[in-house]
Structure formats: structure tokens, C-alpha cells
């Protein structure tokens, strides 16, 4: 399983990197279309018939399915919503259908979507996971595996609501949208509920919380509940805006049909998008610390703490991402207000860059900067498990966490160059062809969603990769699909099975800079002895390679 939190953008970025993989010498011949299609169908049949649980997927499986993982080890009845789980697989199947017209792939996509619909929260969003065995089984999993995953604080309790974290809700909702556009009207009501969820959860000032509907929550280890905070972490706001733009510009008035669509008119969606973009402006802090935090208080708009290893701080990587978003908003709208304070943010990033002696392994900035002092916080931990362990911040850059970086690699010069290019152009030139300025309901979605990471900028395009797969890649994939019908993949991470709550006293060993604590910690960790298994990430990437080969050179 993945050793890090793998969101959709991370997953799809790996697809492009995989294009440079050298072909095996014995597979140099170019297979014909029938051979490629047969391989895609065999691989799909294995996933739908062997790996799926009622149409849904986790991330990785042992070959005998005796253990399986999403972000944590999963029960045999569970499916994962977080990418690269059920939604990602649904998109990959739908992409395969678009490339081939073969209904096996459409049926697989609908089966994945059906699994998501069955697990959709009544409010319209999705949790990280769905347990097909029901609520009691899910609560039991949270009370065991979730609660004892030391570093995975978002799993320490069952909230009973839905989350925007890690693009799970966004990706599932986009799958519903694609199927509706495909003509599968059975998914219109789940789509309408998802749109309503995004609209209803938005604060009046335009921000989005991490979770919704709000529930009583005692927080984590004495820290206040952070799920109501305005959240930029993992691009929550950006994902919601992208989804709403897709909906507005592809469906327009058609979304408001039927009882569930009441009130979902273009004007309401447009107003939500406007407010969602403007919260980026409202939460940017005053100069000279003109950046953003991972999350902000909804009332004061100041940076706020979240998980116990996320202190009240401005964050450099969030600031860089939000600058990119503001530049995107200028291209989307032609409104210069979105780039007016970009230079202030870039100046602040330059002011907190690491000193030369700390610039190792390409890192350029500390992650966390304390408001007021402009000094970095570095994150550490002590103890051996969730019962006796704790996280803390200080000024010491040594022995920091492995699982959450205290350092970042940011291309501030590249942001400056993009800003300079856009700022030098007239607004009407920058926003020419923007789907946002078109009449609602007149644009088309990208044809493919898993060949690379697509956005509103790709509407009306195929969403192809910039470069074709390496020569011989299709033949290599045909040969490497095993007799069972899957591509064996080294599972480079594993986890400790649940054996009960940890002791109150730290056990022997040093866990300050390890990914996992003692044997009671159910968090995932890297292993030096990977075993081969089944991977949804590999399936999506390999199917994408084969689709690219079928499509031929991009024109």
C-alpha cells in the first residue's frame, strides 16, 4: 500500500513519470488492438470479479486477499473512497469505455458508482471509507484499527458525517457527473445530492470546512475539533471549485430537474464559485506575513491548528498552492483582484526560505511559520503509540517527523515567472476561452480523467498525456499481466495487525523519526521486504498506458 497519503493529484502525477519506464527487450514488438483490448478486459474482469466488494475497492491486496489496505488496513467488507480507491477505479473503467466502446468497462464503472451511491451520506458527501457490513461494523473498525493508528488522527474516531479531505467526495461526485453526461440518468439524484452537499456546507464567507454536517466532537488528545475550520489542506477549496465549475458548465439548467434538483440553478452555483474564490483573498494574512495556513478560523480568518502535529501557523506549501490558485482564478475570470497581492505572498515565501546549511535534499522552506515571530516550527514526537505518545513543535530542525514533512521544496521563482507573464497581459487576453465565462451548460468535460490530472482548463479536450508511453510499453503490459489477471506489484508498505490498545508506558525502542510506533500502532509503514500483490494504483496507471497506445499520437 502507499506509504503516504496518496490523493488523486499525486496518483495521476505518477502516471506521467511512468512513461519513461524502459521497455523490456523481449517485448519490443507492437501488439495489435485486439491483443491490447483482450489484456484490458482480462485485467478488468479480475478487479470486478475478484478484488471488488459489492463493486467497490480498497488500494492494495495480498494475492490471497487475506489482508487488504486503503490508507489503513481494511476489513474484508470495506471499500475505500479516498483515491486511488473506488472513485478512481470507476473513472479508469469509464476512460477505458471511452477508448474502446466496450460495455464491459461501462458496466464496471457503473458498478463502482453504485457502490459509492450505497455509501453516500444522506447529506450528499462521502466519508473516507464505506463498510458494506453496516454501521456497527464500521464503528468497530474505527474503535480498533482507526483509533490505534498513532499518526492517522483523522481516523481516531467515527464522526458519522462526510469529508472533503483527500478529494474523496470530489472524485466520487465527478464520477456521478461523468455518468450523467454519458446519459446514465440513474446517477442524476446522487449527483444532485453531492452538489447540494458542496453548497450547503459552504460558509457564508465562501470557505469550506473539512467535514460536514457538523457533529459534536471532543477533538484529539485534548485539542479542539478542527473539522469545522475553513480548510485549504489537500486543496479542499480547489477541488470543490473545480467540481462546481464542471457541473455549471456542462449541465447548466439541467441540474435543477426533478425534486432533488430544486434550487440547484446556475445562479446559485455561480454565486458559490465566486465566494469560494474570494475566500482565498479574505484569508490571506497582512504583510509582511502575507501567506495562508492549512486551515483558518471561520470568524477571525486567522490560521488555526488542526491535528496535533499541525500547529497554529502559516504554511509555506499551502501558500504556494494558493498562489497558483489565484493565478488560475485570474485566468478563469479576467479579474485582476485575484493577483493583486500575489507579490506580497511571494515576498513572504522568500523571507522565510531555509538558510543554506538546511538546504539539503532539494528542500527550500520550512513547512510551518509562527504568526508574528516569522520563525519556523519543527515537528517532533515522543512515546511509542497513540496511548502514551505525543507530538510537539519547537525550533530544532533535527530529528523531525518522517511521516509529515517539516520541510518543503517550493519553486518560488517559477511562481514569480508565471505571475509576471499573466500580469503583463490584459484581462481579456488572459481569460480568452475560459469555460467560466461561457454560457452555463455549453461546455464538455475532458474525455479522460485518469491519464493525467485534469482540471477545468482541460474542458473540451481529450485530457491526454503530454508524451506517449515508452516504445514497447503495451507489449510489456500484455506479457506482465499474470495468469490470474492482475499486474503483480511490490507492496512497499504494510502495517501491524491490530492487537489491542497500547500500554500507557512507552515500550523499548526509539520512535521519534520512524513512520510507525510500537507493535500496537496500526499506522502504515515502509518495509524493506515488499511482497507482490494487487494494486489499484498500478491498475489505473497501466490501463492509462494502454489507452494512450490505443489512441495513438495526440493530435
C-alpha positions as CSV (number, residue, x, y, z in Angstrom):
1,X,0.0,0.0,0.0
2,X,1.0,3.6,-0.3
3,X,3.3,4.8,2.4
4,X,1.9,8.3,2.2
5,X,-1.5,9.9,1.9
6,X,-2.0,9.4,-1.8
7,X,-4.5,11.8,-3.2
8,X,-5.7,12.0,-6.8
9,X,-3.2,14.6,-7.9
10,X,-0.3,12.6,-6.5
11,X,-1.6,9.4,-8.1
12,X,-2.0,10.9,-11.6
13,X,1.4,12.7,-11.4
14,X,3.0,9.2,-11.2
15,X,1.3,8.2,-14.4
16,X,3.4,10.8,-16.4
17,X,6.6,9.7,-14.6
18,X,5.9,6.1,-15.6
19,X,6.1,7.0,-19.3
20,X,9.9,6.9,-19.2
21,X,10.0,3.3,-18.0
22,X,12.2,1.4,-20.4
23,X,10.6,-1.4,-22.4
24,X,11.7,-5.0,-21.9
25,X,13.8,-6.2,-24.8
26,X,11.6,-9.3,-25.3
27,X,8.5,-7.1,-25.8
28,X,9.7,-4.8,-28.5
29,X,7.0,-5.8,-31.0
30,X,3.9,-3.6,-31.2
31,X,0.8,-5.6,-30.3
32,X,-2.4,-5.1,-32.3
33,X,-5.6,-3.5,-31.0
34,X,-7.2,-6.9,-30.2
35,X,-4.3,-8.0,-28.0
36,X,-4.4,-4.7,-26.1
37,X,-8.2,-4.9,-25.7
38,X,-8.0,-8.5,-24.5
39,X,-5.5,-7.5,-21.9
40,X,-7.6,-4.6,-20.6
41,X,-10.7,-6.8,-20.4
42,X,-8.8,-9.6,-18.5
43,X,-7.4,-7.1,-16.1
44,X,-10.8,-5.5,-15.6
45,X,-12.5,-8.9,-15.1
46,X,-10.1,-9.7,-12.3
47,X,-10.7,-6.5,-10.5
48,X,-14.5,-6.7,-10.8
49,X,-14.8,-10.4,-10.1
50,X,-12.0,-11.0,-7.5
51,X,-10.9,-7.7,-5.9
52,X,-14.2,-5.8,-5.7
53,X,-16.5,-5.9,-2.7
54,X,-20.0,-5.1,-3.9
55,X,-18.5,-3.1,-6.7
56,X,-16.0,-1.1,-4.5
57,X,-12.2,-1.3,-4.0
58,X,-9.5,-0.5,-1.5
59,X,-5.9,0.3,-2.5
60,X,-3.9,-2.9,-2.2
61,X,-4.4,-6.6,-1.6
62,X,-2.3,-9.6,-0.8
63,X,-2.7,-12.1,-3.6
64,X,-4.8,-14.4,-1.5
65,X,-6.9,-11.4,-0.2
66,X,-6.1,-12.4,3.4
67,X,-5.1,-8.8,4.1
68,X,-6.0,-5.6,2.3
69,X,-5.3,-1.9,2.8
70,X,-6.7,1.6,2.0
71,X,-4.9,4.3,3.9
72,X,-5.1,1.8,6.8
73,X,-5.7,-1.9,6.9
74,X,-9.3,-2.6,5.9
75,X,-11.8,-5.2,6.9
76,X,-12.9,-7.7,4.2
77,X,-16.3,-5.9,4.0
78,X,-14.8,-2.4,3.5
79,X,-14.2,-0.3,0.4
80,X,-12.2,3.0,0.2
81,X,-13.5,6.3,-1.2
82,X,-10.1,8.1,-1.0
83,X,-8.1,7.9,-4.2
84,X,-6.9,5.6,-5.6
85,X,-10.0,3.7,-4.3
86,X,-13.5,3.2,-5.7
87,X,-13.9,6.5,-7.4
88,X,-10.5,6.3,-9.1
89,X,-11.3,2.8,-10.4
90,X,-14.7,4.0,-11.7
91,X,-13.0,6.8,-13.6
92,X,-10.5,4.3,-15.0
93,X,-13.2,2.0,-16.2
94,X,-15.1,4.9,-17.8
95,X,-11.9,6.0,-19.5
96,X,-11.5,2.5,-20.9
97,X,-15.0,2.6,-22.2
98,X,-14.4,5.9,-23.9
99,X,-11.3,4.5,-25.6
100,X,-12.9,1.2,-26.7
101,X,-16.7,1.4,-26.7
102,X,-16.7,-2.0,-24.9
103,X,-19.6,-2.2,-22.5
104,X,-17.7,-4.4,-20.0
105,X,-15.9,-1.2,-19.0
106,X,-19.0,0.9,-18.7
107,X,-20.7,-1.8,-16.6
108,X,-17.6,-1.9,-14.3
109,X,-17.7,1.9,-14.0
110,X,-21.4,1.8,-13.1
111,X,-20.8,-1.0,-10.5
112,X,-18.2,1.2,-8.8
113,X,-20.5,4.2,-8.9
114,X,-23.3,2.0,-7.4
115,X,-21.0,1.1,-4.5
116,X,-20.4,4.8,-3.9
117,X,-24.1,5.6,-4.1
118,X,-24.9,3.0,-1.5
119,X,-22.3,4.6,0.8
120,X,-23.3,8.2,0.1
121,X,-24.0,10.1,3.3
122,X,-27.7,11.3,3.5
123,X,-26.3,14.9,3.3
124,X,-24.7,14.1,-0.1
125,X,-21.0,13.7,0.6
126,X,-18.8,10.7,1.4
127,X,-16.6,9.5,4.3
128,X,-13.1,8.1,3.7
129,X,-14.5,4.6,3.8
130,X,-17.7,2.6,3.4
131,X,-18.3,-0.7,5.2
132,X,-20.8,-2.9,3.3
133,X,-21.5,-4.8,6.5
134,X,-23.1,-1.7,8.0
135,X,-22.7,1.0,10.7
136,X,-21.8,-1.3,13.6
137,X,-19.0,-3.0,11.7
138,X,-17.6,0.4,10.7
139,X,-17.7,1.7,14.2
140,X,-15.9,-1.4,15.4
141,X,-13.1,-0.8,12.8
142,X,-12.8,2.8,13.9
143,X,-12.5,1.7,17.6
144,X,-9.7,-0.7,16.7
145,X,-7.6,-0.1,13.6
146,X,-8.6,3.6,13.3
147,X,-8.2,4.6,16.9
148,X,-4.8,2.9,17.3
149,X,-3.2,4.4,14.1
150,X,-1.0,6.8,16.0
151,X,-0.3,9.3,13.3
152,X,-3.6,9.0,11.5
153,X,-5.6,11.3,13.7
154,X,-8.4,11.8,11.2
155,X,-9.3,8.1,11.8
156,X,-9.2,8.2,15.6
157,X,-13.0,8.5,15.9
158,X,-16.0,7.8,13.8
159,X,-17.7,11.2,13.0
160,X,-20.7,9.8,11.2
161,X,-20.6,12.6,8.6
162,X,-18.8,13.2,5.3
163,X,-15.4,14.7,4.4
164,X,-13.8,16.8,1.7
165,X,-10.3,15.6,2.7
166,X,-8.1,13.9,0.1
167,X,-10.6,14.6,-2.8
168,X,-12.7,11.6,-1.9
169,X,-16.0,13.4,-2.1
170,X,-14.9,15.4,-5.1
171,X,-13.7,12.4,-7.1
172,X,-16.9,10.4,-6.3
173,X,-19.1,13.4,-7.3
174,X,-17.2,13.8,-10.5
175,X,-17.8,10.2,-11.4
176,X,-21.5,10.8,-10.9
177,X,-21.3,13.8,-13.2
178,X,-19.4,11.9,-15.9
179,X,-22.0,9.1,-15.9
180,X,-24.9,11.6,-16.1
181,X,-23.2,13.4,-19.0
182,X,-22.7,9.9,-20.5
183,X,-26.5,9.5,-20.5
184,X,-26.8,7.4,-17.3
185,X,-29.6,9.3,-15.7
186,X,-29.8,6.9,-12.7
187,X,-26.9,8.9,-11.2
188,X,-28.6,12.3,-11.5
189,X,-30.1,12.1,-8.0
190,X,-26.8,11.1,-6.3
191,X,-25.1,13.9,-8.3
192,X,-27.7,16.5,-7.2
193,X,-27.2,15.4,-3.6
194,X,-23.5,15.8,-4.0
195,X,-23.9,19.3,-5.4
196,X,-26.2,20.3,-2.6
197,X,-23.7,18.9,-0.1
198,X,-21.0,21.2,-1.5
199,X,-23.4,24.2,-1.5
200,X,-24.9,23.6,1.9
201,X,-21.5,23.1,3.6
202,X,-20.0,26.3,2.4
203,X,-19.7,29.1,4.9
204,X,-21.4,32.4,4.0
205,X,-17.9,33.9,3.6
206,X,-17.1,31.3,1.0
207,X,-14.9,28.8,2.9
208,X,-15.4,25.1,3.3
209,X,-14.9,23.0,6.4
210,X,-13.2,19.7,6.3
211,X,-16.2,17.7,7.4
212,X,-20.0,18.2,7.2
213,X,-22.7,18.1,8.6
214,X,-21.2,19.3,11.9
215,X,-21.3,16.9,14.8
216,X,-20.3,17.2,18.4
217,X,-16.6,16.2,18.7
218,X,-14.3,16.2,21.6
219,X,-11.2,16.8,19.5
220,X,-8.0,14.8,19.6
221,X,-5.9,14.4,22.8
222,X,-7.5,17.5,24.3
223,X,-7.2,19.6,21.2
224,X,-10.3,21.2,19.9
225,X,-12.2,19.8,16.9
226,X,-10.6,21.1,13.8
227,X,-13.0,19.7,11.2
228,X,-15.2,22.9,11.2
229,X,-12.3,25.1,10.3
230,X,-12.0,26.7,6.8
231,X,-9.7,24.2,5.1
232,X,-7.1,24.6,2.4
233,X,-5.2,21.4,3.3
234,X,-5.2,18.9,0.5
235,X,-6.7,21.5,-1.8
236,X,-10.2,21.2,-0.3
237,X,-11.4,24.5,-1.7
238,X,-9.8,24.0,-5.1
239,X,-11.4,20.6,-5.5
240,X,-14.8,21.9,-4.6
241,X,-14.5,24.8,-7.0
242,X,-13.4,22.5,-9.8
243,X,-16.3,20.2,-9.3
244,X,-18.8,23.1,-9.3
245,X,-17.3,24.6,-12.5
246,X,-17.6,21.2,-14.2
247,X,-21.2,20.9,-13.1
248,X,-22.2,24.5,-14.0
249,X,-20.6,24.5,-17.5
250,X,-21.7,21.0,-18.5
251,X,-25.3,20.8,-17.2
252,X,-26.4,24.3,-16.6
253,X,-30.2,24.4,-16.0
254,X,-30.5,20.6,-16.5
255,X,-29.2,20.0,-13.0
256,X,-32.3,21.6,-11.5
257,X,-34.6,18.9,-12.9
258,X,-36.8,16.8,-10.5
259,X,-37.5,17.1,-6.9
260,X,-33.8,16.6,-5.8
261,X,-32.7,19.3,-8.2
262,X,-34.9,22.0,-6.7
263,X,-32.9,25.2,-6.3
264,X,-29.8,23.9,-8.0
265,X,-29.9,26.7,-10.6
266,X,-26.8,28.1,-12.3
267,X,-27.1,31.4,-10.5
268,X,-26.7,29.7,-7.1
269,X,-23.8,27.6,-8.2
270,X,-22.1,30.6,-9.8
271,X,-22.5,32.6,-6.5
272,X,-20.9,29.7,-4.6
273,X,-18.0,29.6,-7.0
274,X,-17.5,33.4,-6.7
275,X,-17.5,33.2,-2.9
276,X,-15.2,30.1,-2.9
277,X,-12.6,32.0,-4.9
278,X,-13.0,35.2,-2.8
279,X,-12.2,33.3,0.5
280,X,-8.6,33.0,-0.8
281,X,-8.4,36.7,-0.8
282,X,-10.1,37.2,2.6
283,X,-7.9,34.6,4.4
284,X,-4.5,35.9,3.0
285,X,-2.8,37.4,6.0
286,X,-1.5,41.0,6.2
287,X,2.0,41.8,5.0
288,X,4.7,41.1,5.8
289,X,3.3,37.6,6.6
290,X,1.1,37.6,3.5
291,X,0.5,33.8,3.4
292,X,-2.0,31.2,4.4
293,X,-2.4,28.3,6.9
294,X,-3.6,24.8,6.3
295,X,-6.8,25.9,7.9
296,X,-8.3,29.2,9.2
297,X,-10.8,30.1,11.9
298,X,-14.2,30.8,10.2
299,X,-14.8,34.0,12.2
300,X,-11.4,35.7,12.5
301,X,-9.9,34.1,9.4
302,X,-6.6,33.7,11.2
303,X,-4.6,30.5,10.7
304,X,-5.7,27.7,13.1
305,X,-4.2,24.5,14.5
306,X,-5.6,21.1,13.4
307,X,-4.1,17.7,14.0
308,X,-1.6,17.7,16.9
309,X,1.3,17.8,14.5
310,X,-0.2,20.8,12.7
311,X,0.3,23.9,14.9
312,X,-1.3,27.3,14.6
313,X,0.9,28.5,11.8
314,X,1.3,29.8,8.3
315,X,2.3,27.1,5.9
316,X,4.7,27.6,3.0
317,X,3.4,24.9,0.7
318,X,-0.2,25.9,1.2
319,X,0.8,29.5,0.4
320,X,2.5,28.3,-2.8
321,X,-0.6,26.3,-3.8
322,X,-2.9,29.2,-3.0
323,X,-0.8,31.5,-5.2
324,X,-1.2,29.0,-8.0
325,X,-4.9,29.0,-7.5
326,X,-5.1,32.8,-7.5
327,X,-3.3,32.8,-10.8
328,X,-5.8,30.2,-12.0
329,X,-8.7,32.4,-10.9
330,X,-7.3,35.3,-12.9
331,X,-7.2,33.1,-16.0
332,X,-10.7,31.9,-15.2
333,X,-12.3,35.3,-14.6
334,X,-10.0,38.0,-16.0
335,X,-10.4,39.8,-12.7
336,X,-7.1,41.4,-11.5
337,X,-8.2,41.4,-7.9
338,X,-7.1,37.8,-7.7
339,X,-3.4,38.6,-8.4
340,X,-3.2,42.0,-6.7
341,X,-1.5,40.6,-3.6
342,X,0.4,37.7,-5.2
343,X,3.7,39.6,-5.0
344,X,3.3,40.0,-1.2
345,X,2.8,36.3,-0.8
346,X,5.9,35.5,-2.9
347,X,8.0,38.1,-1.0
348,X,6.9,36.4,2.3
349,X,8.0,33.0,0.9
350,X,11.4,34.4,0.0
351,X,11.7,35.9,3.5
352,X,11.2,32.5,5.3
353,X,13.4,30.4,3.0
354,X,15.8,28.0,4.7
355,X,19.3,29.1,5.5
356,X,22.0,27.4,3.3
357,X,23.0,24.9,5.9
358,X,19.5,23.4,6.0
359,X,19.0,23.3,2.2
360,X,19.7,19.6,1.7
361,X,17.9,17.1,-0.5
362,X,16.4,19.9,-2.5
363,X,14.3,21.4,0.3
364,X,13.9,25.1,0.3
365,X,11.5,26.1,3.1
366,X,10.3,25.1,6.5
367,X,6.7,23.9,6.5
368,X,5.3,25.9,9.4
369,X,6.0,29.5,10.3
370,X,4.7,31.0,13.6
371,X,2.4,34.1,13.2
372,X,4.0,37.2,14.5
373,X,7.6,36.0,15.0
374,X,8.1,34.7,11.4
375,X,10.1,31.8,12.9
376,X,9.8,28.2,11.9
377,X,8.2,25.5,13.9
378,X,9.7,22.0,13.5
379,X,7.6,19.0,14.5
380,X,8.7,16.1,16.7
381,X,7.2,13.3,18.7
382,X,7.9,11.2,21.8
383,X,6.4,8.0,23.1
384,X,5.7,4.7,21.3
385,X,2.0,4.6,20.5
386,X,-1.2,6.6,20.4
387,X,-1.9,6.0,24.1
388,X,1.4,7.2,25.5
389,X,2.8,9.3,22.6
390,X,2.5,13.0,21.8
391,X,3.6,15.4,19.1
392,X,5.2,18.8,19.8
393,X,6.7,21.8,18.0
394,X,10.0,23.6,18.7
395,X,12.8,25.4,16.9
396,X,15.0,22.3,16.5
397,X,15.3,21.3,12.8
398,X,16.9,17.9,13.7
399,X,15.1,14.6,14.2
400,X,11.8,15.8,12.8
401,X,8.9,13.6,11.8
402,X,9.3,11.2,8.9
403,X,5.5,10.9,8.1
404,X,4.8,14.7,8.0
405,X,7.5,16.9,6.5
406,X,8.8,19.8,8.4
407,X,10.5,21.0,5.2
408,X,9.2,21.7,1.7
409,X,10.6,22.1,-1.8
410,X,9.0,25.1,-3.5
411,X,9.6,26.8,-6.8
412,X,9.0,30.4,-5.9
413,X,11.0,31.6,-8.9
414,X,8.6,29.7,-11.2
415,X,5.6,31.2,-9.4
416,X,7.1,34.7,-10.0
417,X,7.6,33.9,-13.7
418,X,4.1,32.8,-14.1
419,X,2.8,35.8,-12.3
420,X,4.9,38.2,-14.4
421,X,3.6,36.6,-17.6
422,X,0.0,36.8,-16.6
423,X,0.2,40.3,-15.0
424,X,1.7,41.6,-18.2
425,X,-1.4,40.6,-20.2
426,X,-4.7,42.3,-20.5
427,X,-7.5,40.6,-18.5
428,X,-9.5,39.8,-21.7
429,X,-6.4,38.2,-23.2
430,X,-5.7,36.1,-20.1
431,X,-9.3,34.8,-19.8
432,X,-9.9,34.2,-23.5
433,X,-11.7,30.9,-24.0
434,X,-12.3,30.5,-20.2
435,X,-15.1,28.0,-19.7
436,X,-16.2,30.1,-16.7
437,X,-17.2,33.0,-18.9
438,X,-19.1,30.8,-21.3
439,X,-22.9,30.3,-21.1
440,X,-23.6,27.6,-18.5
441,X,-24.3,24.2,-19.9
442,X,-22.4,24.7,-23.1
443,X,-19.0,23.0,-22.4
444,X,-17.9,19.4,-22.3
445,X,-15.8,17.5,-19.8
446,X,-12.4,16.2,-20.6
447,X,-12.7,12.9,-22.4
448,X,-10.3,11.1,-20.0
449,X,-9.9,11.7,-16.2
450,X,-7.1,9.2,-15.3
451,X,-4.5,9.6,-18.0
452,X,-3.2,12.6,-16.1
453,X,-4.6,15.1,-13.6
454,X,-7.2,17.2,-15.4
455,X,-8.9,20.4,-14.4
456,X,-11.4,23.0,-15.6
457,X,-8.7,24.2,-18.0
458,X,-9.0,20.8,-19.8
459,X,-12.7,21.1,-20.6
460,X,-13.4,20.4,-24.2
461,X,-10.1,18.5,-24.6
462,X,-9.2,14.8,-24.5
463,X,-7.1,15.1,-21.3
464,X,-4.3,13.2,-22.9
465,X,-0.7,12.9,-21.6
466,X,1.9,15.2,-23.0
467,X,4.1,12.3,-24.1
468,X,3.2,8.8,-25.4
469,X,4.2,5.7,-23.4
470,X,7.6,4.3,-24.0
471,X,8.1,2.1,-27.0
472,X,7.2,-1.4,-26.2
473,X,5.2,-0.5,-23.2
474,X,1.9,-2.1,-24.4
475,X,3.7,-5.3,-25.2
476,X,5.4,-5.3,-21.8
477,X,2.0,-4.9,-20.1
478,X,0.5,-7.7,-22.1
479,X,3.3,-10.0,-21.1
480,X,3.3,-9.0,-17.4
481,X,-0.4,-9.5,-16.7
482,X,-0.3,-12.8,-14.8
483,X,-2.4,-15.9,-15.2
484,X,-4.8,-14.7,-12.5
485,X,-5.4,-11.4,-14.5
486,X,-3.6,-8.8,-12.5
487,X,-0.2,-6.9,-12.7
488,X,1.9,-8.1,-9.7
489,X,3.1,-5.0,-7.9
490,X,5.6,-4.8,-5.0
491,X,3.6,-3.6,-1.9
492,X,6.3,-1.4,-0.4
493,X,4.4,-0.6,2.8
494,X,2.5,-2.7,5.3
495,X,1.1,-2.3,8.8
496,X,0.9,-4.0,12.1
497,X,-2.3,-6.0,12.7
498,X,-4.5,-4.7,15.5
499,X,-3.5,-6.5,18.7
500,X,-5.3,-4.1,21.2
501,X,-4.7,-0.7,22.8
502,X,-1.1,0.2,23.5
503,X,0.4,0.4,27.0
504,X,0.4,3.7,28.9
505,X,4.1,3.5,29.3
506,X,6.4,3.7,26.2
507,X,7.9,0.4,25.1
508,X,11.5,-0.1,24.3
509,X,12.8,1.4,21.1
510,X,13.1,4.8,19.5
511,X,10.1,6.1,17.6
512,X,10.9,9.8,17.1
513,X,11.7,9.5,13.4
514,X,10.1,6.3,12.4
515,X,6.9,6.1,10.4
516,X,5.3,3.6,12.8
517,X,5.4,3.2,16.6
518,X,5.5,0.0,18.6
519,X,3.5,-3.1,17.7
520,X,0.3,-1.6,18.9
521,X,0.5,1.2,16.2
522,X,-1.7,0.3,13.2
523,X,-0.3,3.1,11.0
524,X,1.2,2.1,7.7
525,X,5.0,1.9,7.4
526,X,7.6,1.2,4.7
527,X,9.0,-2.3,4.6
528,X,12.4,-3.5,3.4
529,X,10.8,-6.7,2.3
530,X,7.9,-5.9,-0.1
531,X,5.7,-8.7,-1.3
532,X,4.0,-8.7,-4.6
533,X,0.2,-8.1,-4.6
534,X,-2.7,-6.3,-6.3
535,X,-2.7,-2.6,-6.6
536,X,-5.4,-0.2,-7.8
537,X,-2.8,2.4,-8.5
538,X,-0.9,0.1,-10.8
539,X,-4.1,-0.9,-12.5
540,X,-5.1,2.7,-13.2
541,X,-1.6,3.6,-14.4
542,X,-1.3,0.5,-16.7
543,X,-4.8,0.9,-18.1
544,X,-3.9,4.5,-18.9
545,X,-0.8,3.4,-20.8
546,X,-2.9,1.0,-22.8
547,X,-5.5,3.6,-23.6
548,X,-2.8,6.0,-24.8
549,X,-1.4,3.3,-27.1
550,X,-4.9,2.7,-28.5
551,X,-5.5,6.4,-29.0
552,X,-2.2,6.8,-30.9
553,X,-0.2,10.0,-31.1
554,X,-2.0,13.0,-29.7
555,X,-3.0,15.5,-32.3
